[in-house]
Amino acid sequence: MQNDIVLGYYLQGQDNDSFLNESLEQKGICLCLDYIKHREKYISKSFEIKYVKYDFSYTYDGALIISRRFKDFCIEMGLEGLKFYHIESQPDFFLLKVGYIVEFDCERRKTRFLEFDASCEEYNEVVGATPVCLKENKSLENGIYRTDIEFGRGFAKAPLILVGVEIYQLMKQEKFSGLFGEKILDKYNWEK
């Protein structure tokens, strides 16, 4: 029997006990869309990360925060398609925005889209992100990617961050705090 092929890794991070924009909590999706797409515009001068011990972490409202050490790694590795937005109150931390997009296979994963709002034609909640299923069921090249779908609810909706196998192994060697990965397989047990 052939082993399952690891296509890449889904990067997960600890929560840093912070909100980038708590004012959108409990608001409908249409009021949150600009925030979800452009979190970099919502970094206030007073924003502070409560737990600064992590190299890779998320705010409660889905903002991906990285340390200078993680940023330097990305630059040294020549990873493209990334934008780093400085956190003014904490100069060693950045909001990371990933530009390269990978299509998620919602049908294969049986992802559910809930609470459609006709005024902005968006769903307030999207569930069923893991295990990750890719439309093109092939290995990710060595880079950092985001899914074309945002998962979660309201202002906390965010894409999944994915990496190729080699880059993930290098990240593991660096022992970035707060970072852990989940394998993306070509086929899962429930598909066999």
N, C-alpha and C positions, 0 to 999 in steps of 0.2 A: 504494500500500500504506500502510495506516494505521500510524503509529508506536505503539509500546507505551506504555501510560499508566503513569506513576510514581505509585504509590499512597502512598508514604511511604519511609522509610529505616529500616534495621536499624542501630542504633548498636553499634559495636564499640569496644573500648578496649584499650590496652596492658596487659600484666601488670605488676604493681608488685612482683614478686619477694617476695611476702608470703603468709602463711596467716592467715586469721582463726581457724581451728580445726584445726590440723594433727593433733590427736589422733584425728580420724575418718578419716584416710587409711587406705585398704585395708579399711574396715569395710563390711559389707553394707548395702544400701539401707534396711532397716528401722531400723537404728541411726542413720541419717543423716536420716530424714524430718523430725524436729523442726528440725534445723539448716537444712535446705533451705527450709523454710517460714517459719522465724523466726530468721534470722541475727542480727537485732538483739539477741536475748537472749544471744548468744555473744560480744559485744564485751567483752573483758576490759580492765581498767585498764592492763595491760601491753602490749596489742596495739599494734604499731608498723608503719607502712607503710615498707618499705625504700626504695622509689623514690617520692619526694614531688614529683617534677617534673611529674607529670601531673594535669590537671584532671579526667580521666575514666579510670579504670583498674579492673582486676579483680584480686582475690587469686587464687592458684592454686586455691582452693576455692570460687570462684564468687561472692564478695561484691563488689558494685559500690561502689567508693569514688569520691567526688567531692570537689572542692576547694570552699572557701567561695565562690570566684568563680563556679563552676558553680551552686552552690546559690542565690546571689544572682540570677543570671540567671533561674533557674526562678521565683523569687518575683516578680521584676520583670515577667516575661512573664505572670504570673497562672496558671501551670500548676498544675492541681489534681490531687488524688489521689496526691500525693507525700509521703513521710515521710523526714525527715532525722535520722539517729542519730549523735550526736556521738562522735568518737574522742577519748577523754579525754587520751591521751598526746600527741595532735597536734591542737590546737584548730582548725586551719584545714581539717580533713578530716572527712568524714561518710560513713556507710554510707547509700546511697539505696535506698529501698524504693518500688516503683511499684505503685499500687493499681488503676489502670484496666487491664482485661483485654481482649485481642483473641483470638478463636479462630483457631488455626493449623489449616490444612488438611493433616492428616497423610496422607490418602489421595492427594491430588493430588501432594504432595511425595514420596510413597513413603517416609515416615519409618519407621524400624525400631525396634521395642521389643524389647530383649534381656534375658535373665536374669530372668524373672518370679519373684518371691518371694511365695508364697501366704500366708505369715504376715502380711504387711502389704499384700498385693495391689498391689504396686508393681513397676516394672521397674528393675533396677539401672543399666541404660544405655539411653539414647534417642539415636539417631543419625539424621541427615538433617534438619538445621535450615535449611540454605541451598541454593539461594535460597529466600527466605521466600515461602510461599504462604498467603494469608489465606482463611478460610472465606467471609467476605463480601468478595468481590473488588471492593472500592470504596475510594476515597481515605480515608486516615486524617484525622480532624479534627486541628486543631492542638493537640496535647497529647503527653504521653509515656505509652506503654502497655507492657505486658508480655504475652507470650504465655501462653496457658492451659496450655502444656506446658513442662516443664523439660527441657532438653537436656544431654547430657554423661553422666558416669558417677559413681555414688556421691555422695560429699559435694560434688563439684564441679558437680552438676546445677544448672542455673539457667535461668530464662526468658530469651527474647530481649527486648531493649529496642527498642521501635519508636517513631518519631515521624512527625508529619505533615511534608509538604514544606516549608511556610513556616517552621516552627520549626527544621527542619534547616538551612535557608538562613541563618537568623539565628545559629544555632550556629556555622556555618562562618565567618560574618563576625566572630564573637568570637574565632576561632582558638584554641579550647580545645585544649590539649595532650593528646595521647593518644587523642583522639576522631576516629573516622572512620566514615563511613556507607556502607552498601551499598543500592542502589536495590531497592525492592520493586515488582515489575512486575505488571500485570494478566495478562500472558502471557509466558512465557519461550520461548527458541528451541526447546527440546526439546518444547514443546507445539504447535508449528506444523506 
